[in-house]
Amino acid sequence: MLKISVIGTGYLGATHAACMAELGLDVVGIDTDEKKIAALSVGELPFYEPDLPELLQKHIKGGKLKFTTDFNEIADCDVHFICVGTPQMKDGLAADLSYVKSAFAAVAKVAKPGSLLVGKSTVPVGTAQALAATLPANLELAWNPEFLREGFAVEDTLRPNRLVIGVTSDRAEELLKEVYAQNLKENTPWVRADLPTAELVKVAANSFLATKISFINAMAEVCEAAGGDVTVLAKAIGYDPRIGNRFLQAGIGFGGGCLPKDIRAFMARAEELGASPALEFLREIDSINLRARQRVIDLVRTELSGSNNMDLKSFKIAVLGAAFKPDSDDVRDSPALDIAAQIHDAGADVVVHDPKAIEPAKKRFPNLKFAETIEDCVRGADLILHLTEWKVYRELDPNSLKPLVKQTKILDGRNALDRDKWRQAGWQFHALGRS
Ligand code: UGA
């Protein structure tokens, strides 16, 4: 039976560790953050991810999974997965590789001869080859990008739609086939690539997804100008299987810890490679995305004051949603919170609700007001902004909210609410990209 380690226990690492135990492997998760390891060791997760706490607890109890801060405890592992973060640099577009570099160095110090170090972090192309050159000759490196979505992390890891491995030898591929034996039995597509291609697959996939979202948001802008309806347009073009209907939800755009920083780091890397023109379009994808947030703020102004130059001082605005997407408490680069903060800065009395992300949102924006219940959030509001499409918001009863608000105005920033239901209940309903 293979024994593996997982270095870095954030969204990616904690999920990978628990899921590899579920696939039958012996797993040691390691992190330098003692508090995080203490929590994980008793099956507590420092973030919200459906199904993951149960899986952690199951395998900690069953003895297949443990967590430590001591690198000596991973010395006897056959395969090491490096899952640390690569955030955007504070002073530019590029990715900060310092965690990846120190993780590889720390593992290399203790790893037994013949073991395989596998990068899963999203890195600029060329990183794997550069890291391989720093390893002792008796260790081997591979790259195995991760495509999990927050909110579906367990499902995506246990049943991925493909496995991509960047390797430089058949032996490395065989070891990874042993790790993923269960997935291979279930016929998960297996793509063997060289190191740079494996790194590129990840950023290419995220760039494509970002492009799809910005494309539909660009169409939303045109629909607004021309009096069209982007939700109908998306449905109609999505029936063409070459286009497909997923990731065509127009609204306030993409955020989170991946898509925004990945397209920026990709542009920065292309520039270093002398290939900037190839990725120039991603700059436009980024601006369309950020413009969607500004369009909401302009709409709020016109909704409330009839002009988009007026200040918002005398208005109370209820913001439904703080997380960057539903079923997550992640507020990194959250379009919803960014909009809430900008409207607050413009003078409005803003109150934010989220089913799971209030604590992380408070940490990021301590000046904003937060409400524990939807009712407290909307009480006395001149306008409700629906910015993260949690199920509980989609199922709201517009009639029951009516007596609570000051004005029955709602703006759907995610095109996820039932417009007819709200209008029939007497609300002024607006949505991005719908005339
Ligand atoms: C994304 C990718 O989808 C994963 O495949 C990838 O593994 C991950 O990044 C990563 O690099 O680690 P994630 O950040 O969890 O996953 O979120 P997505 O589901 O991709 O959503 C990203 C953003 O796009 C959210 O803010 C969401 O609200 C927005 N979005 C998504 C739209 O605005 N419209 C859509 O139609 C779809």
Residues whose N, C-alpha, C, O or C-beta is under 5 A from the ligand:
A	BS01	UGA	E146 F147 L148 R149 E150 I213 F247 L248 Q249 G253 F254 G255 G256 C258 L259 F324 K325
